[in-house]
Amino acid sequence: MTGLHLLKSHGNTKNEIKSDNFKISKEIKNFQDDGKNTTGAGMAKAMGKVFLQLSEYVEKIKPDIILSGFDIGANFVLTVVGAHLNIPVAHIQGGEVTGSIDESLRHAMSKFSNYHYVANNDAKKRLKDNKPVVVIMKTIMGKGVDFMENSHKWHGIAPDDDQLKKALSQLDETLGDY
């Protein structure tokens, strides 16, 4: 575990992870509680700390495969370490577009990875390599409900009873427990 999970100023969220009975086998403190973590130099220094410790740890535990995801520096480091140690890397969310440094990290991670798990066919097309690709899902928000489809408005918001009734009437299949 790395990053903001270990900082008091961000709520020590590692405790939430532990309370859900996940085992944390290694903690690498790469950020300081000094507010400088989000500068370019701060991020580069944090990645350097992770490179030093994570390479030793991965070499010690010798995993059969590495599952690396998203676009943060520590996951980029994990991907590069895996590649250097000849450990296959499966990358989640390659081919996504954000237009920030995160996109560059994600693209580099895709290049270092052996397997891709993408979110949609557009991401798959952007990878442009011959490595195995799994499209995890193609989703359309609120699909099949006229007032919900393609609307971010409903993310995290439950419909009221009337809206639920209308939504269920528009869907061919339901769970049958309403």
C-alpha positions in Angstrom: 0.0 0.0 0.0 1.3 3.4 -0.9 0.2 7.0 -1.3 -2.6 9.0 0.3 -3.9 5.9 2.1 -1.1 6.2 4.6 -1.5 9.9 5.4 -3.3 11.3 8.4 -4.3 14.4 6.5 -6.3 12.1 4.1 -7.9 10.1 6.8 -5.5 7.1 7.1 -7.8 5.2 4.8 -5.6 2.2 5.2 -7.7 1.6 8.3 -10.9 1.3 6.2 -9.2 -1.3 4.1 -8.0 -3.2 7.1 -11.5 -3.0 8.7 -12.8 -4.8 5.5 -10.4 -7.7 6.4 -8.0 -7.1 3.5 -4.4 -8.0 4.4 -1.8 -5.3 3.7 1.4 -7.1 3.1 3.6 -4.0 2.6 3.4 -0.3 3.2 5.6 2.1 1.3 5.3 5.7 2.6 6.0 7.7 -0.5 4.3 11.0 0.4 4.7 13.3 3.3 2.0 15.3 5.1 3.5 18.6 3.9 1.2 19.5 1.1 3.9 19.2 -1.6 2.7 15.8 -2.8 0.8 17.2 -5.8 3.6 19.2 -7.4 5.4 17.6 -10.4 8.6 17.3 -8.4 6.7 15.8 -5.4 5.1 13.2 -7.6 8.4 12.3 -9.2 10.1 11.9 -5.8 7.3 9.8 -4.5 7.6 7.4 -7.5 11.4 7.2 -6.9 10.7 6.0 -3.3 8.3 3.4 -4.6 10.8 2.2 -7.2 13.4 1.6 -4.5 11.2 -0.4 -2.1 8.8 -2.1 -4.5 11.5 -3.6 -6.7 13.0 -5.3 -3.7 9.6 -6.5 -2.4 8.4 -7.9 -5.7 11.8 -9.6 -6.2 11.4 -11.2 -2.8 7.8 -12.5 -3.1 8.2 -13.6 -6.8 4.5 -13.4 -7.8 3.3 -15.4 -10.8 1.5 -12.4 -12.3 1.0 -8.8 -11.4 -2.4 -7.1 -11.7 -1.8 -3.4 -12.1 -4.5 -0.9 -12.8 -5.5 2.7 -13.4 -3.0 5.5 -13.8 -1.3 6.4 -10.6 2.5 6.6 -10.2 2.8 3.7 -7.8 0.9 1.4 -10.2 3.2 2.6 -13.1 6.2 1.7 -10.9 4.7 -1.8 -10.2 4.2 -2.4 -13.9 7.8 -1.4 -14.8 9.2 -3.5 -11.9 7.2 -6.5 -13.2 8.5 -6.0 -16.7 12.1 -5.8 -15.5 11.7 -8.9 -13.4 10.1 -10.8 -16.3 6.8 -11.2 -14.4 3.7 -11.1 -16.6 1.6 -7.9 -16.0 -2.1 -7.7 -16.5 -3.2 -4.1 -16.9 -6.7 -2.7 -16.1 -8.0 0.3 -17.9 -5.5 0.7 -20.7 -6.6 2.8 -23.7 -8.5 5.3 -21.6 -8.2 9.0 -22.4 -7.9 11.8 -19.8 -5.7 14.4 -21.4 -3.4 14.6 -18.3 -0.1 13.1 -17.1 -2.3 10.2 -15.9 -3.0 9.3 -19.6 0.8 9.2 -20.3 1.4 6.9 -17.3 -1.5 4.7 -18.4 -0.2 4.5 -22.0 3.3 3.6 -20.8 1.8 0.9 -18.5 0.0 -0.6 -21.5 3.3 -0.8 -23.3 5.0 -2.7 -20.4 2.0 -5.0 -19.9 1.4 -8.5 -21.2 -2.4 -8.6 -20.9 -5.0 -5.9 -21.1 -8.4 -5.6 -19.3 -10.2 -2.7 -20.9 -13.5 -1.0 -20.1 -14.9 -0.7 -23.7 -14.2 -1.3 -27.3 -12.9 2.3 -27.9 -10.2 1.7 -25.3 -9.4 -1.6 -27.0 -8.9 0.2 -30.4 -6.6 2.8 -28.8 -4.2 0.1 -27.5 -3.0 -0.8 -31.1 -1.0 -3.8 -30.2 -1.3 -7.6 -30.6 -1.4 -8.5 -26.9 -4.4 -10.3 -25.4 -7.3 -8.0 -24.6 -10.4 -8.6 -22.5 -13.2 -6.1 -22.8 -14.6 -6.2 -19.3 -17.9 -4.6 -20.1 -19.5 -2.1 -22.3 -21.9 0.0 -20.3 -24.4 2.7 -21.0 -25.6 4.6 -18.0 -29.3 4.0 -17.3 -29.7 1.9 -20.5 -33.3 1.3 -21.4 -34.8 4.0 -19.1 -35.6 7.2 -21.0 -35.0 9.6 -18.2 -31.8 7.9 -17.0 -30.0 6.8 -20.1 -26.7 8.6 -20.7 -27.2 10.9 -17.7 -24.6 11.2 -14.9 -27.4 12.7 -12.8 -28.4 9.3 -11.5 -24.9 8.2 -10.3 -25.3 7.5 -6.6 -28.9 8.7 -6.5 -31.8 6.4 -5.9 -35.0 7.0 -7.8 -38.1 7.8 -5.7 -41.0 5.3 -5.7 -42.7 6.9 -8.8 -39.5 7.1 -10.7 -38.6 3.5 -9.8 -42.0 2.3 -11.0 -41.6 4.2 -14.3 -38.1 2.8 -14.8 -39.1 -0.8 -14.1 -42.0 -0.5 -16.6 -39.5 0.4 -19.3 -37.2 -2.5 -18.8 -37.8 -5.9 -20.3 -36.2 -7.9 -17.5 -36.0 -7.1 -13.8 -34.8 -9.0 -10.8 -38.4 -9.7 -10.0 -38.2 -8.6 -6.4 -39.9 -5.2 -6.6 
